[in-house]
Amino acid sequence: EVQLVESGGGLVQPGGSLKLSCAASGFTFSSYGMSWVRQTPDKRLELVATINSNGGSTYYPDSVKGRFTISRDNAKNTLYLQMSSLKSEDTAMYYCARVTTDYWGQGTTLTVSS
Amino acid sequence: DIVITQDELSNPVTSGESVSISCRSSKSLLYKDGKTYLNWFLQRPGQSPQLLIYLMSTRASGVSDRFSGSGSGTDFTLEISRVKAEDVGVYYCQQLVEYPFTFGSGTKLEIK
């Protein structure tokens, strides 16, 4: 059974940093591109980062480019999202998902507030 | 970026009836390989999105045959037949033809 379990969310002040993790199991992690998708309080979904299977290629939309960094450790079957210079508009539930969005985790919540 | 538009349903649906949910794209989602890169998801209350349909019309593993997807390059429909209480939630469509992969704003299905 495919499982994706996110962790690391929390309350952060504006301008702060946080690193999310996603532990993957039930499939060959190193064979799949992976993504982070966030859902804002108004329930809109936004892709915020994608990485290919070997970590050699990444994609970010303009809204997070230069502030977010996606990475992976295929030996540990774990995906990461390093977030910095956080803004209130980054407040959301963050999901990790396979790049084809066929499997999603349960999400971890980030709140950016003073 | 490709804009994905979803309308709201005008009324709650009666159990056992059929319902169609629409999705429109600002650009054709038909790729040069002949496939149309559109997904449909259901997000039940308190849960993460669940893939229902991929490549516009292919049901994901384990998804009931009451769900079917159709469309052209820019206009898409998710049809749900014999609606059940378990179908309640928000339905999203998503394009995967070019980055960033964008989502519609969702269509909420309520049962009378």
Interface residues (C-beta under 8 A of the other chain):
Chain A: S35 K43 R44 L45 E46 L47 T50 Y59 P61 Y95 T100 T101 D102 Y103 W104 G105 Q106 G107
Chain B: D1 N39 F41 Q47 S48 P49 Q50 L51 Y54 A60 V90 Y92 Q94 L96 Y99 P100 F101 T102 F103 S105 G106
